[in-house]
Amino acid sequence: MKQHIAVLFFSLLSLLANAQQTSYFISFGNKDTADLNTNTTFSTLNPLQFISQKAIDRRLKFNLPVITVQDLPINEAYITQVLSKGFVLQHTLKWFNGIIVSSTTNNIDSINKLPFIKSIQLIASEQIAEKEKEIDLTERVNLLAQKFDKNELIDSSSINGFSNFQLALNNIDQLHKKQLKGAGKYVAVFDAGFKNMQRSPYFNQQNIIATYNLVNSEESVFASNQEEHGLSVAGCIAANAPYRYMGAAPEAKLVLFETEVEDSELPIEEYYWAKAAELADSLGVDIINSSLGYTVFDDEKLGHKYKEFSGNKTLIAQAANIAVSKGILVVVSAGNEGDKIWKKVSTPADADSVITVGACDAKKTVTTFSSVGFSKGKNQKPEVTALGEKVQLVNAMGRVSKGNGTSYSTPIITGLSACLMQAYPYKNPHAIKQAFILSADQYYEHNKYLGYGIVDALLAYEILADYTRDTLIDFRPLADSNYHAVVFSSSAQKVEIEIEIQSGDEKIISRQKEKIQEGINRFAVIKTKKLQQGVYILKIKTNAGVFLIKRFEKL
């Protein structure tokens, strides 16, 4: 099922217009290095034919291969032969060496024997479309109506306006004070429609770089009959209306993709998502935000099973992982199945390389609807959490309202990512992800509900700094009542940790040893939970005999 917010939005128009169509994904063979010259009119020697200079620069920056076979467009001769059999081309998927086609007749057998066909997958059918005509929209319309309230447009208590609390929960407001607001970062938003966004008072319209409607190329993503879910998600990222409402990265630039068929649940939507990822990569975007996810479909035979959600099996999870391999940070909502039959995370939230985001309430407790994740070795889903209950949102009516869902916790983390990537443009997606994990408030006891917990933007900022010598970065108490240290180590080593009472004789009251790795380490100073009120001194002795010292007060 769709995972974009607790409320699902629907419009029958687009599907009814195509009610007689059947769609397939047709994949081709022979797209490999040996066949480049014969199977495509494009060459790896001239990449600007099919990707932007910005995309090339991003790959070079992270020391990634500039061009791979995946990047080459589909063999045009193959496409021509398929279309000659009466099919209509919707989209090409170069990463998967195939095409999405539709037909109004049952002519799939006409291409089965073509020598270059690898597989044919049904992804949308006439029967599914006809079934959707009978959907009762009453409950959905009522839920939609509940989204709006009558908040005033101005909150002069903070420059962030009504979004102040949700930004402060992750310390994002502290990054803004450092003038880190996502400037220069390109964020792609994959969603349903972005109704009225082109004239919304909450956005700097010059920061909306491009739009793509992959569901219906003839229709604007801003049309009045469109969904507004994407508008609200984009607002959490990049709204820029001081003292009314500010997104987490108000200076980021947006590329908007409509990938969602609003009135049905079909496999084709995952293929639209993959196409959007390819386009986003080719354009050179820095971050993808996806408040979408999939579990089962209207035709049960086409739906997913739990065992498929292993991190790299579904096509959409593969597309997400490929995007990360190209240097794009991909941030995905865990889903809103926690209180439903399915319960678990959707796909691509299961993807190995993405950052999956759960939802908490104002008390930092997991919400009932946030999808349940898993821990498989080092792979924890979700990884992190942000506010997902009673989130302040901008809507298509030009006002501020509230909504629930991992759809809204996700863009908060996306915006935070843009701010950090502005500060550290040469830190790759893996480094950003690790900084989130190490800065989160439950990193020491992660679980399938909150992951590693709530990210501290300011601590993540400190963790990402370039250190060259042993450094004590942070020391603070967490929910387990222990104080926790964040240390940069120039080498793998064993350190000695002492706690002293600050007094005339500076009495040592506890010692422990800790093995730490080269790079950033975070660990508990285990006896600090038992300290009485008072003033203490932390001393960490390194192999080089250097003492890292911190004075602290136990209240």
Solvent accessible surface area in square Angstrom, and as a share of the most:
residue,aa,sasa,rsa
1,M,80,0.36
2,K,9,0.04
3,Q,0,0.00
4,H,1,0.01
5,I,4,0.02
6,A,44,0.34
7,V,20,0.12
8,L,36,0.18
9,F,6,0.02
10,F,42,0.17
11,S,28,0.18
12,L,50,0.25
13,L,108,0.54
14,S,24,0.16
15,L,19,0.09
16,L,75,0.37
17,A,81,0.63
18,N,63,0.32
19,A,8,0.06
20,Q,98,0.44
21,Q,56,0.25
22,T,27,0.16
23,S,6,0.04
24,Y,27,0.10
25,F,13,0.05
26,I,0,0.00
27,S,11,0.07
28,F,4,0.02
29,G,20,0.19
30,N,81,0.42
31,K,44,0.18
32,D,65,0.34
33,T,102,0.59
34,A,95,0.74
35,D,38,0.20
36,L,27,0.14
37,N,144,0.74
38,T,112,0.65
39,N,23,0.12
40,T,20,0.11
41,T,99,0.58
42,F,46,0.19
43,S,42,0.27
44,T,47,0.27
45,L,167,0.83
46,N,72,0.37
47,P,25,0.16
48,L,104,0.52
49,Q,90,0.40
50,F,27,0.11
51,I,7,0.04
52,S,36,0.24
53,Q,89,0.40
54,K,69,0.29
55,A,0,0.00
56,I,13,0.07
57,D,69,0.36
58,R,9,0.03
59,R,1,0.00
60,L,98,0.49
61,K,53,0.22
62,F,21,0.09
63,N,142,0.73
64,L,49,0.24
65,P,88,0.55
66,V,47,0.27
67,I,31,0.16
68,T,45,0.26
69,V,37,0.21
70,Q,64,0.29
71,D,0,0.00
72,L,1,0.00
73,P,27,0.17
74,I,5,0.03
75,N,17,0.09
76,E,87,0.39
77,A,58,0.45
78,Y,24,0.09
79,I,20,0.10
80,T,90,0.52
81,Q,75,0.33
82,V,0,0.00
83,L,57,0.28
84,S,85,0.55
85,K,82,0.35
86,G,50,0.48
87,F,8,0.04
88,V,93,0.53
89,L,66,0.33
90,Q,52,0.23
91,H,28,0.13
92,T,36,0.21
93,L,0,0.00
94,K,21,0.09
95,W,16,0.06
96,F,36,0.15
97,N,18,0.09
98,G,0,0.00
99,I,0,0.00
100,I,0,0.00
101,V,0,0.00
102,S,2,0.02
103,S,4,0.03
104,T,96,0.56
105,T,88,0.51
106,N,144,0.74
107,N,28,0.14
108,I,27,0.14
109,D,109,0.56
110,S,53,0.34
111,I,0,0.00
112,N,79,0.40
113,K,193,0.82
114,L,30,0.15
115,P,125,0.79
116,F,11,0.04
117,I,30,0.15
118,K,153,0.65
119,S,56,0.36
120,I,48,0.24
121,Q,86,0.38
122,L,60,0.30
123,I,0,0.00
124,A,11,0.09
125,S,11,0.07
126,E,58,0.26
127,Q,132,0.59
128,I,5,0.03
129,A,5,0.04
130,E,61,0.27
131,K,111,0.47
132,E,5,0.02
133,K,92,0.39
134,E,149,0.67
135,I,45,0.23
136,D,105,0.54
137,L,45,0.23
138,T,81,0.47
139,E,121,0.54
140,R,67,0.24
141,V,87,0.50
142,N,81,0.42
143,L,61,0.30
144,L,59,0.29
145,A,67,0.52
146,Q,134,0.59
147,K,11,0.05
148,F,63,0.26
149,D,53,0.27
150,K,183,0.78
151,N,34,0.18
152,E,125,0.56
153,L,61,0.30
154,I,101,0.51
155,D,40,0.21
156,S,91,0.59
157,S,100,0.64
158,S,21,0.14
159,I,85,0.43
160,N,6,0.03
161,G,1,0.01
162,F,43,0.18
163,S,1,0.00
164,N,53,0.27
165,F,101,0.42
166,Q,5,0.02
167,L,2,0.01
168,A,39,0.30
169,L,27,0.13
170,N,1,0.00
171,N,45,0.23
172,I,0,0.00
173,D,22,0.11
174,Q,53,0.23
175,L,0,0.00
176,H,14,0.06
177,K,144,0.61
178,K,90,0.38
179,Q,119,0.53
180,L,18,0.09
181,K,35,0.15
182,G,0,0.00
183,A,37,0.28
184,G,45,0.43
185,K,22,0.09
186,Y,46,0.17
187,V,0,0.00
188,A,0,0.00
189,V,0,0.00
190,F,0,0.00
191,D,0,0.00
192,A,1,0.00
193,G,0,0.00
194,F,0,0.00
195,K,60,0.25
196,N,26,0.13
197,M,0,0.00
198,Q,69,0.31
199,R,157,0.57
200,S,12,0.07
201,P,69,0.43
202,Y,0,0.00
203,F,16,0.07
204,N,64,0.33
205,Q,66,0.29
206,Q,156,0.69
207,N,19,0.10
208,I,27,0.14
209,I,76,0.39
210,A,30,0.23
211,T,55,0.32
212,Y,62,0.24
213,N,16,0.08
214,L,12,0.06
215,V,30,0.17
216,N,50,0.26
217,S,99,0.64
218,E,169,0.76
219,E,44,0.20
220,S,60,0.39
221,V,2,0.01
222,F,31,0.13
223,A,27,0.21
224,S,82,0.53
225,N,62,0.32
226,Q,11,0.05
227,E,12,0.05
228,E,11,0.05
229,H,0,0.00
230,G,0,0.00
231,L,1,0.00
232,S,0,0.00
233,V,0,0.00
234,A,0,0.00
235,G,0,0.00
236,C,2,0.01
237,I,0,0.00
238,A,5,0.04
239,A,0,0.00
240,N,44,0.23
241,A,1,0.00
242,P,67,0.42
243,Y,100,0.38
244,R,61,0.22
245,Y,0,0.00
246,M,9,0.04
247,G,1,0.01
248,A,0,0.00
249,A,0,0.00
250,P,1,0.01
251,E,67,0.30
252,A,0,0.00
253,K,57,0.24
254,L,1,0.01
255,V,2,0.01
256,L,0,0.00
257,F,0,0.00
258,E,7,0.03
259,T,0,0.00
260,E,1,0.01
261,V,8,0.05
262,E,14,0.06
263,D,1,0.00
264,S,3,0.02
265,E,13,0.06
266,L,6,0.03
267,P,13,0.08
268,I,6,0.03
269,E,0,0.00
270,E,6,0.03
271,Y,21,0.08
272,Y,10,0.04
273,W,0,0.00
274,A,0,0.00
275,K,28,0.12
276,A,0,0.00
277,A,0,0.00
278,E,4,0.02
279,L,43,0.21
280,A,0,0.00
281,D,0,0.00
282,S,17,0.11
283,L,60,0.30
284,G,0,0.00
285,V,0,0.00
286,D,8,0.04
287,I,0,0.00
288,I,0,0.00
289,N,0,0.00
290,S,0,0.00
291,S,0,0.00
292,L,0,0.00
293,G,0,0.00
294,Y,0,0.00
295,T,1,0.00
296,V,59,0.34
297,F,11,0.05
298,D,29,0.15
299,D,31,0.16
300,E,155,0.70
301,K,173,0.73
302,L,34,0.17
303,G,15,0.14
304,H,25,0.11
305,K,126,0.53
306,Y,104,0.39
307,K,149,0.63
308,E,50,0.22
309,F,12,0.05
310,S,40,0.26
311,G,0,0.00
312,N,82,0.42
313,K,119,0.50
314,T,5,0.03
315,L,31,0.15
316,I,0,0.00
317,A,0,0.00
318,Q,65,0.29
319,A,0,0.00
320,A,0,0.00
321,N,26,0.14
322,I,24,0.12
323,A,0,0.00
324,V,26,0.15
325,S,64,0.41
326,K,9,0.04
327,G,1,0.01
328,I,0,0.00
329,L,4,0.02
330,V,1,0.00
331,V,0,0.00
332,V,0,0.00
333,S,0,0.00
334,A,0,0.00
335,G,0,0.00
336,N,4,0.02
337,E,4,0.02
338,G,11,0.11
339,D,86,0.44
340,K,84,0.36
341,I,174,0.88
342,W,31,0.11
343,K,102,0.43
344,K,93,0.40
345,V,2,0.01
346,S,0,0.00
347,T,0,0.00
348,P,0,0.00
349,A,0,0.00
350,D,0,0.00
351,A,0,0.00
352,D,54,0.28
353,S,43,0.28
354,V,0,0.00
355,I,1,0.00
356,T,0,0.00
357,V,0,0.00
358,G,0,0.00
359,A,0,0.00
360,C,0,0.00
361,D,28,0.15
362,A,61,0.47
363,K,175,0.74
364,K,98,0.42
365,T,74,0.43
366,V,42,0.24
367,T,8,0.05
368,T,111,0.65
369,F,19,0.08
370,S,4,0.03
371,S,1,0.00
372,V,25,0.14
373,G,6,0.06
374,F,33,0.14
375,S,64,0.41
376,K,102,0.43
377,G,79,0.76
378,K,202,0.86
379,N,33,0.17
380,Q,4,0.02
381,K,0,0.00
382,P,0,0.00
383,E,4,0.02
384,V,0,0.00
385,T,0,0.00
386,A,0,0.00
387,L,5,0.03
388,G,0,0.00
389,E,58,0.26
390,K,134,0.57
391,V,0,0.00
392,Q,29,0.13
393,L,0,0.00
394,V,0,0.00
395,N,3,0.01
396,A,16,0.12
397,M,124,0.56
398,G,19,0.18
399,R,76,0.28
400,V,0,0.00
401,S,0,0.00
402,K,84,0.36
403,G,10,0.10
404,N,61,0.31
405,G,0,0.00
406,T,0,0.00
407,S,0,0.00
408,Y,1,0.00
409,S,0,0.00
410,T,0,0.00
411,P,0,0.00
412,I,0,0.00
413,I,0,0.00
414,T,0,0.00
415,G,0,0.00
416,L,0,0.00
417,S,0,0.00
418,A,0,0.00
419,C,0,0.00
420,L,0,0.00
421,M,6,0.03
422,Q,50,0.22
423,A,29,0.23
424,Y,34,0.13
425,P,53,0.34
426,Y,163,0.62
427,K,47,0.20
428,N,59,0.30
429,P,9,0.05
430,H,122,0.54
431,A,28,0.22
432,I,0,0.00
433,K,26,0.11
434,Q,68,0.30
435,A,1,0.01
436,F,1,0.00
437,I,21,0.11
438,L,33,0.16
439,S,3,0.02
440,A,0,0.00
441,D,44,0.23
442,Q,40,0.18
443,Y,26,0.10
444,Y,63,0.24
445,E,117,0.52
446,H,71,0.32
447,N,49,0.25
448,K,89,0.38
449,Y,92,0.35
450,L,18,0.09
451,G,0,0.00
452,Y,28,0.11
453,G,0,0.00
454,I,9,0.05
455,V,1,0.01
456,D,17,0.09
457,A,0,0.00
458,L,55,0.27
459,L,3,0.02
460,A,0,0.00
461,Y,49,0.19
462,E,66,0.30
463,I,11,0.05
464,L,9,0.04
465,A,29,0.23
466,D,116,0.60
467,Y,52,0.20
468,T,124,0.72
469,R,189,0.69
470,D,26,0.13
471,T,38,0.22
472,L,34,0.17
473,I,30,0.15
474,D,25,0.13
475,F,18,0.08
476,R,72,0.26
477,P,72,0.46
478,L,27,0.14
479,A,94,0.73
480,D,41,0.21
481,S,63,0.41
482,N,12,0.06
483,Y,13,0.05
484,H,0,0.00
485,A,0,0.00
486,V,0,0.00
487,V,2,0.01
488,F,30,0.13
489,S,0,0.00
490,S,55,0.35
491,S,51,0.33
492,A,66,0.51
493,Q,18,0.08
494,K,97,0.41
495,V,0,0.00
496,E,75,0.34
497,I,3,0.01
498,E,27,0.12
499,I,2,0.01
500,E,9,0.04
501,I,65,0.33
502,Q,81,0.36
503,S,54,0.35
504,G,88,0.85
505,D,114,0.59
506,E,79,0.35
507,K,123,0.52
508,I,62,0.32
509,I,64,0.32
510,S,15,0.10
511,R,153,0.56
512,Q,28,0.12
513,K,133,0.56
514,E,45,0.20
515,K,152,0.64
516,I,6,0.03
517,Q,118,0.52
518,E,125,0.56
519,G,18,0.17
520,I,46,0.24
521,N,17,0.09
522,R,23,0.08
523,F,15,0.06
524,A,24,0.19
525,V,2,0.01
526,I,99,0.50
527,K,101,0.43
528,T,0,0.00
529,K,94,0.40
530,K,159,0.67
531,L,24,0.12
532,Q,138,0.61
533,Q,147,0.65
534,G,27,0.26
535,V,42,0.24
536,Y,12,0.05
537,I,21,0.11
538,L,0,0.00
539,K,44,0.19
540,I,0,0.00
541,K,78,0.33
542,T,7,0.04
543,N,107,0.55
544,A,84,0.65
545,G,37,0.36
546,V,74,0.43
547,F,94,0.39
548,L,18,0.09
549,I,105,0.53
550,K,84,0.36
551,R,144,0.52
552,F,15,0.06
553,E,94,0.42
554,K,38,0.16
555,L,156,0.77
